[in-house]
Amino acid sequence: MEGSDSRLRRLSGFEIQWRVVNALVYRELRRRVSDVQGGFLAVLMEPIGQIAVWTVLRMIASPATMVNNLNIILFLACGVILFNLYSRVASHGLTTMEANKALFFYRRVKPIDTILAKAIEELGLYASAAIVVFGLVWAYLYSLVLRDLPLLVMAFVLMTLLAIASSLLSLVGSHYFPNLKQVLSWLNRALYFASGVIYAPIQIPQFARDFLVWNPLLQCIELARRALSVDYQIPSQVTLGYPAGFALVYLSLALWCYTNNEKVLIRR
Amino acid sequence: MIRVSSLTKSYLYKGKRKRVLDNLTFEIAGDESIAVIGANGAGKSTLLQLLGGIDIPDRGTIDCTGTISWPVGIEGGFQGSLTGRENVTFVSMIYGEKREIDDRIKFVEDFAELGIYFDRPFKTYSSGMKSRLSFGLSMAFPFDYYLIDEITAAGDQKFREKSKRLLLDRKKTSNFLMVDHNLWGLQIHCNRAFLLESGGITEYANVKEAIDIHTKTLLAELAPESGVPHAA
């Protein structure tokens, strides 16, 4: 074996984490492709299926093809894709220790790496799903509906950062309180309806809107919709600064919690 | 070199804390391979896991100037739905340099001799195939210390012979921290021994001496008439 005589190089913490996260993303993508019949297409079909169901339900309730001046499919795609991205990454913290127990025999692999890898993987998959859906709609409409690409990218990035923070807190929390899993699963369902996935916040009563706009997930979804169309009306409280600031503070808190508990999590 | 100071480890067992390792302090020089001997439950595997950084001690410190392997031959880290090649690629991405990944995969493929099974899901492997793959993978990386826990008992005669030869080859450039109930194997590979008893450790400069003492202690615990019942 070429190079077998050279000793293993001691790596910096950043180098190790970079390698581990890369390897975990590779492993997870290979696993998903081999575990799920139909490979990537099947993985992409999940959010597309949800969008289709909600579109049909909304069209039955009201035959309008636009929601708040935005094409109904683009409107739902932003909600479903961004929320599913958040939900899948956030809930990973509850199961990662059990699911990846054997991986921690490789001392370079730490619990946080599995969450970062999951976040990168889901971000890639859901961004691909968004490109497919937006592409299909644009092709159908014969016009590119995109006003602000950087804002759209920021919405995805901020949603991912919020999800990583939730995932880390779930990871630590469920270690001390195993029953938290049940509570968080209910909370996740409640968040689905509190994040404006299937409705436009501007169209709901003021008292409810003033309350719901504190939800940073709702703000990310609204920003993504706004990025697609200048005519899409968002509540005045929705700004890029709020979810960005929230994500910064929330992620700092989650990282502080995690670093103070990493050894406890690994201890057998 | 590995320097261990005041190492203590306990586990929760039926609501009570059971101390497995109690305030251990020792040093392992850069050119030493250690046989870890002790009765079942004495804490041998626990000690290896702590040294490998896989588990965290209650108290105490472990300083190491070199690289330490994962427990050699462990099969738990493999993803059942991935092929042998994909599993090896995964570990090589973590431990190997990017330019060496293909070489690592080739090494494991040649050692494991799985043929077409190397490209089939790990969950379809027989136990012998799993052993060959996991041992080959562990040996594909030039660690300074290898943690070897009962590996020489696995697989068929051919695999055991190949493993023995590979271990002897690795011994030229690396050191072993070895647990094995095959005490003869320990004498070949190790030049010092730690005997674990009641949470404490006794160091022996001579492996054979440690084995003799350990064997005598074990046999003395057997009451004269407590052997296998006589057949009618």
Chai-1 contact restraints between the chains, C-beta under 6 A:
chainA,res_idxA,chainB,res_idxB,connection_type,confidence,min_distance_angstrom,max_distance_angstrom,comment,restraint_id
A,M1,B,D103,contact,1.0,0.0,6.0,A-B,restraint_1
A,M1,B,F107,contact,1.0,0.0,6.0,A-B,restraint_2
A,E2,B,D103,contact,1.0,0.0,6.0,A-B,restraint_3
A,G3,B,E100,contact,1.0,0.0,6.0,A-B,restraint_4
A,G3,B,D103,contact,1.0,0.0,6.0,A-B,restraint_5
A,S4,B,P142,contact,1.0,0.0,6.0,A-B,restraint_6
A,R7,B,P142,contact,1.0,0.0,6.0,A-B,restraint_7
A,L8,B,T67,contact,1.0,0.0,6.0,A-B,restraint_8
A,L8,B,F141,contact,1.0,0.0,6.0,A-B,restraint_9
A,L8,B,P142,contact,1.0,0.0,6.0,A-B,restraint_10
A,L8,B,F143,contact,1.0,0.0,6.0,A-B,restraint_11
A,R19,B,I94,contact,1.0,0.0,6.0,A-B,restraint_12
A,V20,B,I94,contact,1.0,0.0,6.0,A-B,restraint_13
A,N22,B,M93,contact,1.0,0.0,6.0,A-B,restraint_14
A,A23,B,F90,contact,1.0,0.0,6.0,A-B,restraint_15
A,A23,B,M93,contact,1.0,0.0,6.0,A-B,restraint_16
A,A23,B,I94,contact,1.0,0.0,6.0,A-B,restraint_17
A,R27,B,F90,contact,1.0,0.0,6.0,A-B,restraint_18
A,R30,B,L82,contact,1.0,0.0,6.0,A-B,restraint_19
A,R30,B,E86,contact,1.0,0.0,6.0,A-B,restraint_20
A,R31,B,Q79,contact,1.0,0.0,6.0,A-B,restraint_21
A,R31,B,S81,contact,1.0,0.0,6.0,A-B,restraint_22
A,S34,B,S81,contact,1.0,0.0,6.0,A-B,restraint_23
A,D35,B,S81,contact,1.0,0.0,6.0,A-B,restraint_24
A,A102,B,G76,contact,1.0,0.0,6.0,A-B,restraint_25
A,A102,B,G77,contact,1.0,0.0,6.0,A-B,restraint_26
A,L103,B,G77,contact,1.0,0.0,6.0,A-B,restraint_27
A,F105,B,I54,contact,1.0,0.0,6.0,A-B,restraint_28
A,F105,B,W70,contact,1.0,0.0,6.0,A-B,restraint_29
A,F105,B,I74,contact,1.0,0.0,6.0,A-B,restraint_30
A,F105,B,G77,contact,1.0,0.0,6.0,A-B,restraint_31
A,Y106,B,W70,contact,1.0,0.0,6.0,A-B,restraint_32
A,R107,B,G53,contact,1.0,0.0,6.0,A-B,restraint_33
A,R107,B,I54,contact,1.0,0.0,6.0,A-B,restraint_34
A,R108,B,I94,contact,1.0,0.0,6.0,A-B,restraint_35
A,K263,B,I56,contact,1.0,0.0,6.0,A-B,restraint_36
A,I266,B,I56,contact,1.0,0.0,6.0,A-B,restraint_37
A,R267,B,I56,contact,1.0,0.0,6.0,A-B,restraint_38
A,R268,B,D55,contact,1.0,0.0,6.0,A-B,restraint_39
